[in-house]
Amino acid sequence: MHQQKGYQKLRKGRRSLNHYFYLITTQIDRREPILAEHDCAQLELRSLKWMDQQDLFLLDTAVVMPDHVHFLGRLKSRPMDKIMQQLKSFTSKQIGIRLKRQGRIWQIGYHDHAVRKEEVLNEIRLYCLDNPVQAKLVDDFHDYPHWFSIWPV
């Protein structure tokens, strides 16, 4: 019998729950800072917004870092793994074209955290938005060009 390894073994039996908020983190393969390229980062942010407009999930907050992405959203009717597959597939293709490169863009898998208490949503929003400050890319996240929030911050 074939043993499952790593990511697939961890995800076995897990499923996403509709109408829950999720904090998602996904990384560029080998943490290469591909998203430091302004156009690539904006492509990722636009793709997240597009998925919101398509009613796949309600995008609440997002930040695109040079080598990873954090976003918070409420899941609608499609499973998270299908949404992530669609997002990564599209952005991989587009980033590959833009950078004239082939091969993997994203690491396999992603980290998801279901938010079970709405009172922690503000903490999670601030965690996302504070990422560029913690990485010493800017002093104030408002000065970072690759973030989004539906909330006035």
C-alpha positions as CSV (number, residue, x, y, z in Angstrom):
1,M,0.0,0.0,0.0
2,H,1.3,3.5,-0.9
3,Q,2.0,5.7,2.1
4,Q,0.8,9.3,1.8
5,K,3.4,11.9,2.8
6,G,3.4,15.4,4.1
7,Y,0.7,17.7,2.9
8,Q,-1.7,15.0,1.5
9,K,-1.5,13.1,4.8
10,L,-2.2,16.2,6.8
11,R,-5.2,17.1,4.7
12,K,-6.7,13.7,4.6
13,G,-10.2,13.9,6.0
14,R,-10.2,17.7,6.3
15,R,-12.8,19.7,4.7
16,S,-13.5,23.4,4.5
17,L,-16.8,24.7,6.0
18,N,-19.0,27.1,4.0
19,H,-19.6,30.6,5.6
20,Y,-16.5,30.3,7.9
21,F,-13.7,32.8,7.8
22,Y,-10.3,31.4,6.9
23,L,-6.9,32.9,7.1
24,I,-4.9,31.4,4.2
25,T,-1.1,31.6,3.8
26,T,0.5,30.3,0.6
27,Q,4.2,30.6,-0.3
28,I,6.2,30.9,-3.5
29,D,8.3,27.8,-4.3
30,R,11.6,27.9,-2.4
31,R,10.5,31.3,-0.9
32,E,11.9,33.0,-4.0
33,P,10.8,36.7,-3.9
34,I,8.9,36.6,-7.2
35,L,6.2,38.8,-5.8
36,A,8.6,41.6,-5.1
37,E,8.1,42.4,-8.8
38,H,5.3,45.0,-8.6
39,D,3.3,43.7,-11.6
40,C,3.3,40.2,-10.2
41,A,2.2,41.3,-6.8
42,Q,-0.6,43.4,-8.3
43,L,-1.6,40.4,-10.5
44,E,-2.0,38.3,-7.3
45,L,-4.0,41.0,-5.6
46,R,-6.3,41.5,-8.6
47,S,-6.8,37.7,-8.8
48,L,-7.9,37.6,-5.2
49,K,-10.3,40.5,-5.8
50,W,-11.6,38.8,-9.0
51,M,-12.4,35.6,-7.1
52,D,-14.4,37.7,-4.6
53,Q,-16.3,39.3,-7.5
54,Q,-17.1,35.9,-8.8
55,D,-18.7,35.1,-5.5
56,L,-16.2,32.3,-4.7
57,F,-15.4,33.8,-1.4
58,L,-15.8,37.1,0.4
59,L,-12.3,38.7,0.4
60,D,-11.9,40.6,3.7
61,T,-8.1,41.4,3.9
62,A,-5.1,40.5,1.9
63,V,-1.4,41.3,1.7
64,V,1.0,40.1,-1.0
65,M,4.5,39.8,0.4
66,P,7.6,39.2,-1.8
67,D,7.6,35.4,-1.2
68,H,4.1,34.6,0.2
69,V,0.5,35.8,0.5
70,H,-1.8,36.1,3.4
71,F,-5.5,36.6,2.9
72,L,-8.6,36.4,5.1
73,G,-12.0,35.6,3.6
74,R,-15.3,34.0,4.2
75,L,-15.8,30.8,2.2
76,K,-18.9,30.6,0.0
77,S,-20.0,27.4,-1.6
78,R,-16.9,26.0,-3.2
79,P,-14.3,24.0,-1.2
80,M,-11.1,25.8,-0.2
81,D,-8.9,23.4,-2.1
82,K,-10.7,24.1,-5.3
83,I,-10.5,27.8,-4.9
84,M,-6.8,27.6,-4.1
85,Q,-6.2,25.3,-7.1
86,Q,-7.9,27.8,-9.4
87,L,-6.0,30.8,-7.9
88,K,-2.6,29.1,-8.0
89,S,-3.1,27.7,-11.5
90,F,-4.2,31.1,-13.0
91,T,-1.5,33.1,-11.2
92,S,1.2,30.6,-12.0
93,K,0.5,30.8,-15.6
94,Q,0.3,34.6,-15.7
95,I,3.4,35.2,-13.6
96,G,5.3,32.6,-15.7
97,I,4.3,34.6,-18.8
98,R,5.2,37.9,-17.2
99,L,8.6,36.7,-16.0
100,K,9.3,34.5,-19.1
101,R,9.9,31.5,-17.0
102,Q,8.7,27.9,-16.7
103,G,8.3,25.6,-13.8
104,R,6.7,25.8,-10.5
105,I,5.8,29.1,-9.0
106,W,3.9,28.1,-5.8
107,Q,4.9,25.6,-3.2
108,I,2.5,22.7,-3.1
109,G,-0.2,23.2,-0.5
110,Y,-1.2,26.1,1.6
111,H,-1.9,26.7,5.3
112,D,-5.5,27.4,6.3
113,H,-6.8,28.4,9.7
114,A,-10.6,28.5,10.3
115,V,-11.6,31.4,12.4
116,R,-14.2,30.2,14.8
117,K,-14.6,33.4,16.9
118,E,-15.5,36.6,15.1
119,E,-14.0,38.6,17.9
120,V,-10.5,37.7,16.7
121,L,-11.1,38.9,13.2
122,N,-9.6,42.3,13.8
123,E,-6.5,40.7,15.3
124,I,-6.1,38.6,12.2
125,R,-6.7,41.6,9.9
126,L,-4.0,43.5,11.7
127,Y,-1.6,40.5,11.6
128,C,-2.0,40.4,7.8
129,L,-1.6,44.1,7.3
130,D,1.3,44.4,9.6
131,N,3.4,41.8,7.7
132,P,5.3,44.4,5.6
133,V,6.1,46.4,8.7
134,Q,7.4,43.2,10.5
135,A,9.5,42.4,7.4
136,K,10.9,46.0,7.6
137,L,9.7,46.8,4.1
138,V,7.8,49.9,5.3
139,D,7.3,51.7,8.5
140,D,3.5,51.9,8.1
141,F,1.5,49.3,6.2
142,H,-0.5,52.1,4.5
143,D,2.7,52.8,2.5
144,Y,3.0,49.3,1.2
145,P,1.4,49.0,-2.3
146,H,0.2,45.4,-2.1
147,W,-2.6,45.2,0.4
148,F,-6.4,45.2,0.5
149,S,-9.0,45.4,3.2
150,I,-12.8,46.0,3.0
151,W,-12.5,47.7,6.4
152,P,-11.4,51.3,6.8
153,V,-7.9,51.0,8.4
